[in-house]
């Protein structure tokens, strides 16, 4: 049986340190697959009210870094 997870990259207020800690955690758990999604805002959710948004270019960069760091097990969905 395979174990995996889903990750949202670029959630409002996500710092570089948060992102690095996410990578470390994913390395330590060693999932069989990781589905990565860019945060997309829905104005009906509480996260839409958080002011410190992550720039879309930075989200794309972080998704690419995840893929490089964790290899073939990562699938990026945009």
C-alpha positions as CSV (number, residue, x, y, z in Angstrom):
1,X,0.0,0.0,0.0
2,X,1.3,3.5,-0.9
3,X,1.2,6.4,1.4
4,X,1.0,10.0,0.2
5,X,-0.1,13.5,1.0
6,X,-1.4,16.7,-0.6
7,X,0.5,20.0,0.0
8,X,-0.7,23.5,-0.7
9,X,2.2,25.8,-1.5
10,X,1.9,29.6,-1.0
11,X,-0.9,29.6,1.6
12,X,-1.2,33.3,2.8
13,X,1.5,34.2,5.4
14,X,3.7,31.2,4.4
15,X,7.3,32.3,5.1
16,X,10.5,30.9,3.6
17,X,11.1,29.2,7.0
18,X,7.7,27.6,6.8
19,X,8.4,26.3,3.4
20,X,11.8,24.9,4.4
21,X,10.3,23.2,7.4
22,X,7.7,21.6,5.0
23,X,10.5,20.2,2.8
24,X,12.3,18.8,5.9
25,X,9.1,17.2,7.1
26,X,8.4,15.6,3.7
27,X,11.9,14.2,3.6
28,X,11.6,12.7,7.1
29,X,8.2,11.0,6.4
30,X,9.3,9.7,3.0
31,X,5.9,9.5,1.3
32,X,5.4,7.4,-1.8
33,X,3.7,10.3,-3.5
34,X,3.2,14.0,-2.9
35,X,0.5,16.0,-4.7
36,X,1.4,19.7,-4.7
37,X,-1.0,22.5,-5.4
38,X,-0.5,26.2,-5.7
39,X,-2.7,28.1,-3.3
40,X,-5.7,29.7,-5.1
41,X,-7.9,32.2,-3.4
42,X,-11.6,31.7,-2.8
43,X,-13.0,34.9,-1.4
44,X,-15.6,32.9,0.6
45,X,-12.9,31.3,2.8
46,X,-11.2,32.6,5.9
47,X,-7.8,32.5,4.1
48,X,-8.9,35.2,1.7
49,X,-8.9,37.6,4.6
50,X,-5.3,37.1,5.4
51,X,-3.4,40.1,4.1
52,X,0.1,38.7,3.7
53,X,-0.3,36.9,0.3
54,X,2.5,35.0,-1.3
55,X,3.4,36.4,-4.7
56,X,2.4,33.9,-7.5
57,X,6.0,33.9,-8.9
58,X,7.3,32.8,-5.5
59,X,4.6,30.1,-5.4
60,X,5.8,28.8,-8.8
61,X,9.4,28.9,-7.6
62,X,8.6,26.9,-4.5
63,X,6.7,24.3,-6.4
64,X,9.7,23.8,-8.6
65,X,12.0,23.6,-5.6
66,X,9.8,20.9,-4.1
67,X,9.9,18.9,-7.3
68,X,13.7,19.2,-7.4
69,X,14.2,18.4,-3.7
70,X,11.9,15.4,-3.6
71,X,12.1,14.0,-7.1
72,X,9.7,11.8,-9.0
73,X,7.3,11.2,-6.1
74,X,6.2,14.9,-6.5
75,X,3.4,15.7,-8.9
76,X,2.6,19.4,-9.3
77,X,-0.9,20.6,-10.2
78,X,-1.5,24.2,-11.2
